[in-house]
C-alpha cells in the first residue's frame, strides 16, 4: 500500500487507518475517543476547503487539513 493522507483519499471509499503521524498526545487521545486509530476503517465523505468530513464508526466529523494530513491510510 502507498501510505497516503486523508486529503488524498477518494470520497466515498473506505480505507483502513495505517498510522497517525502526530507526536501530540492530546491529539492522539482525542482521535482515539472518536474511534480513529490504527486498523480502524475510515471513509472520507467530502473534501472541504481547509479539511474534510470523515465517517468513523457511526459518527461524522469535520477535521482540518493539518489533522487530515496526519492520518495516514
N, C-alpha and C positions, 0 to 999 in steps of 0.2 A: 504493500500500500504506500501511496505517496503522501505521507503526513501533511495535510493542508489545514488551513484555519477555517472557521465557520464563515468568514467573509467570502471564501472561495466556493462554498458549498452551493449546490443547486437547490432551488426552492422545492419543497415537497418531497425530497428524497431523504430517507432515513440513513443516518450514519452512526457509527459507534465511536464514542469518545476514546481517543488513544492516549491523550496526555493533556494535562492542564499546566501550561507553561507560565507559572507565576510563582514568585517567592513570597508573596503576600499571604500570610497565614489567615488573616481576617477574610480576605477574598476567597481563599480556598474553603474555609468553613462556611461562608455564605453560599458558595456554589454547591457545596455538599448538602446544605439544608434544602436547596432547590431540587436535589436529586441529580445534580450534574457532577458526575465523577467518572473516572476511567472505567470503561466496559459498559457504560450506560448508553442506550440508544438516544439520539437527539435528531430532531428534524428542524430545518430552517423553514419557517412558514413564509417569511418575506424579508427582503432586504430593504432597509430604510437608509435615508441619508444619515450617516453617523452611527450606524449599527444594524441590528436585525432582530426580528421576532423569532423566537425558537419555541419548540414544543418539547418538553421533557416530562415524561410520565403523563399525568393528567393536566399539567399546567402549561400556560403560555407566558413567556417572559420576553420583555424588551431589553436587550443588552446592548451596550455601546460597542463601538468598533474596537476599542482597546481590549475589552474583555473577549470579544469575538475572536480577535487575533490570538489570544492566549489559549483558547480552546482548540486543540488540535484533533482532527478526525481522520 
